[in-house]
Amino acid sequence: MSAECYSDTKEVTEKKQVSTDDKTRKIQNKGQQSKKMKERVNKNKPLKVPRTVPKKDHCQRVTYLYKVGSLMLSKQLEKYGSETASKSVDTLSRKYFNHMDLVSKKAVLKLHPDMKRTLCKQCSRLLVEGVTCSTRVVNKSKKRLPHCDVLELTCTCGTAKRFPVGMDPEYTLFSEKDTVLYEMEDRAR
């Protein structure tokens, strides 16, 4: 190899190293800038509690459909009894729950965990113990440890929902805690 050719390749490799060093510096600076921006945002602006609910009309529609669906199921249970309601008399209530699910997905709403837990994902049925679902506590651990208990709700369509109940008996959902709204108001001040 000639001296000129060697010097050219050396210059090219040095340029590559400089460009990669510049890229890493930019990435590091960008990370530092974003941290600084976050600190600035947190210091200058207190957290505000929203005065209005976003997508209020969609939220109202979803809660209305949930109430109407559960009302239709209860009326059908009174009229026909629990034996026929579990077969397929509850088609109207299932239609309301299915429509509720579609509206919430279209509007990108987060349903309350209580709503999610009471509906079957596959057939859109309201899970009523002894009527449209059966419940049992399952423990699949070899030693039958009490913290491994799982509550299993099995719908008439065959879909099962599983909720761990043995881990922490005093556990409450974040949305069910009493201090959630108060903490948000305190942060806003």
N, C-alpha and C positions, 0 to 999 in steps of 0.2 A: 504494500500500500504506500502511496506517495504521501508526502508530508501535507500537501494541500488537502487531499481527500480526508486524511485523519483529522485535520483541524476543522473541516466542514462538519464531520460527524460529531466532533466534540462540541461545536457551537450548537448544533441541533439538540443534543442531549441536555446541554445547559439551559437552552430555551424551554425545553419541556419541563425541566425541574423548576424553573422560575414560574412558569405558568401554573404548575400544580401547587407550588407554594402560595401563589396569589389566590388560587381557588380556595385552599384551606384557610387562608387568612380571612377571605370574604365570608366563608361559612362560619368561622369562629366569631367574626365581628357581627354577623347577622344574628347569631344566637345571643350575643351580649346585648345587642340592640333590642331584641325582643324581650329579654329579661328586664332591661331598663324601662321599656314601654309598659310592661306589666306592672312594674313597681310604681311608675308614674300614674298609671290609671288607678291603681289601688289606693294611692295616697291622696290624689286630688279629688276623685269622685267617689262619694259614698254609695253603697249599694242601695238602689231604690226599690221599694215595693211597688209592683205595678198597680195602677189605679183601676184599670180595666182588664178584663180577661181577653187574651188574644183569641181571635176566631170564635167570638162569643156565640154567634148564630149556629155554628157547627156544633159547639159544645151543648147548646140547648137542644138541638135536634137529636144528638146522640143520647142524652139523658131521657128525652121524651120517648124515643124508640125503645130504650131499655125498660122504662116504666110500662109502656103499652104492651110490650112483649111479655113481661112478667104478669101483668094484669090478665092478658088473654089466656095464659097458661093456667092461672088460678081459677078463672071462670070456667075453663074447660074441665078442670079437675072437679069443680063443684057439679057440673052438669053430667059428665060421663063417668067420673070415678077415676081412681088411680090406675086401674088395669088397662083401660083403653088409652089413657093419656100417654102411657109409656110406649104404646105401639106406634101410632102415627096420627093421632087426632090433633097433636100440637103443631100442625103445619103452619098455621097463621102466626103463632108466636115465634116459630123458627124463622119465618120470613122476615119478621120485624128485627130479630137479632142479626140475621144475615145482612139486612139493609143497614143496621147500625154499624156493623163491622166494616162494610163498604164505605160508608160516610166517613168513619174515623180514619180509614186508610187513605181515602182520597184527600181529606183535609190535613193529613199528617198530624193527627191528634194522639196524645198519649192517654189511653184509658186508665182509669183508676184501677189499682190492683184488685179491689173487691169485685169490680165488674168482670175483669179477666178471669178471676177464679171461679165465678159462678156460671161461666159459659163453656160449652164444649167447642173446641176449635174446629173439629171436623164436621159436625152436623148442626152446629149453631143452636143447641138445646140449652135451656136453663137447667142447671144441675140441681135437682131437688132430691134430697136423700130419701130413698125408699120408693120414689116415683120414677124418676128418669135416670137415677144413678145409684150405685151401691158403694158403700164406704167400708174400708177395712184398714187396719194398721199392719204393715208388713215390716218384718225385720229380717234382712237377708244375711246378717253377720253370723258367723259360725258360733260365736259365744253368746249370741242374743243380747248384745250390749244395749242398754236402754237409750243411749244417745244416738243409736242408728235406726230408731223408729221412723217409718215413713208412712204418712197418710196417703192412701191411694183411693181416688174417686174414679170408678169405672162407669162410663156412660153406657146407655143401652146400645149404642152403635159399636161399642168395643174399645173406644179410645179411653186411655187411662191418664189421669193427671196425678202427679206425685208431689207431695209437699213434705219436706223434712220437718218433723215435729219433735224429735227427741233431742236435738242439739241444745237448744236453749229455750226452756219453757217460758221465760219472761220476755222473749224477743217480741218486739213490736215493729211493724213496718215504719219506714221513715214518714210516710204520708199519714200514719195514724198517731204519731207522737204529738203530744199537746204543745210542745215548745217550738214547733216548726215555724209557725207564723210569727211568734214572738221573737225568735232569733232573727228572722228576716227584717222585722221592724227595727230591732236593735241595731242591725248592721246599717240600716238606712240612715240612722241618726248620727 
